[in-house]
């Protein structure tokens, strides 16, 4: 969102930023490698709205609980009064 704000300010100063370049810069700043490779393999360019939607979905997917993990440990029981 901040990049879109900067691009709008630059456009007012008559320094236009190409939408494809803006998407590329925004994509490089994100930590989602799978999303980056998906973008690079697709033939269609994404808009900023597409990128924001996909980034929000990816963030929700990574934050979703993956399930429950039960950790079971055993402790050797020593019976001090038992015959050996």
C-alpha positions as CSV (number, residue, x, y, z in Angstrom):
1,X,0.0,0.0,0.0
2,X,2.9,2.3,0.8
3,X,4.4,1.7,-2.7
4,X,1.1,2.7,-4.3
5,X,1.1,5.9,-2.3
6,X,4.7,6.7,-3.4
7,X,3.8,6.0,-7.0
8,X,0.8,8.3,-6.8
9,X,3.1,11.1,-5.4
10,X,5.6,10.5,-8.2
11,X,2.9,10.7,-10.8
12,X,1.9,14.1,-9.4
13,X,5.5,15.2,-10.0
14,X,5.3,13.9,-13.5
15,X,7.5,10.9,-12.9
16,X,5.3,8.0,-13.8
17,X,6.0,4.5,-12.6
18,X,4.9,1.6,-14.9
19,X,2.2,-0.6,-13.2
20,X,4.2,-3.7,-14.1
21,X,7.3,-2.3,-12.4
22,X,5.4,-1.3,-9.3
23,X,4.0,-4.9,-9.0
24,X,7.5,-6.3,-9.5
25,X,9.0,-4.1,-6.7
26,X,6.1,-4.9,-4.4
27,X,6.5,-8.6,-5.1
28,X,10.2,-8.6,-4.4
29,X,9.5,-7.0,-0.9
30,X,7.3,-9.9,0.1
31,X,8.6,-13.0,1.9
32,X,6.5,-15.5,0.0
33,X,8.8,-17.4,-2.4
34,X,6.1,-19.7,-3.7
35,X,4.0,-16.6,-4.7
36,X,7.0,-15.1,-6.5
37,X,7.7,-18.3,-8.5
38,X,4.0,-18.5,-9.4
39,X,4.1,-14.9,-10.7
40,X,7.2,-15.7,-12.8
41,X,5.7,-18.8,-14.4
42,X,2.4,-17.2,-15.4
43,X,2.1,-15.5,-18.7
44,X,-0.4,-12.9,-17.3
45,X,0.8,-9.8,-15.5
46,X,-0.9,-9.0,-12.1
47,X,-2.3,-5.7,-11.2
48,X,-1.7,-4.2,-7.7
49,X,-5.2,-5.3,-6.7
50,X,-4.4,-8.8,-7.8
51,X,-1.1,-8.8,-5.8
52,X,-2.8,-7.4,-2.7
53,X,-5.5,-10.0,-2.8
54,X,-3.1,-12.9,-3.4
55,X,-0.7,-11.6,-0.6
56,X,-3.6,-11.4,1.9
57,X,-4.7,-14.9,1.0
58,X,-1.2,-16.2,1.4
59,X,-0.7,-14.5,4.7
60,X,-4.0,-16.0,6.0
61,X,-2.9,-19.4,4.7
62,X,0.4,-19.3,6.5
63,X,-1.1,-18.0,9.8
64,X,-3.9,-20.7,9.8
65,X,-3.5,-23.4,12.5
66,X,-2.1,-26.5,11.0
67,X,-3.6,-28.9,13.5
68,X,-2.7,-30.3,16.9
69,X,0.5,-32.0,17.8
70,X,0.7,-34.2,20.8
71,X,4.1,-34.7,22.4
72,X,4.4,-37.9,24.4
73,X,7.4,-38.6,26.5
74,X,8.2,-41.6,28.7
75,X,10.0,-41.7,31.9
76,X,11.6,-44.9,33.1
77,X,9.9,-45.8,36.4
78,X,12.2,-47.1,39.1
79,X,10.6,-49.1,41.8
80,X,13.0,-48.9,44.7
81,X,11.3,-51.4,46.8
82,X,11.0,-54.1,44.2
83,X,13.2,-57.2,44.1
84,X,15.6,-57.4,41.2
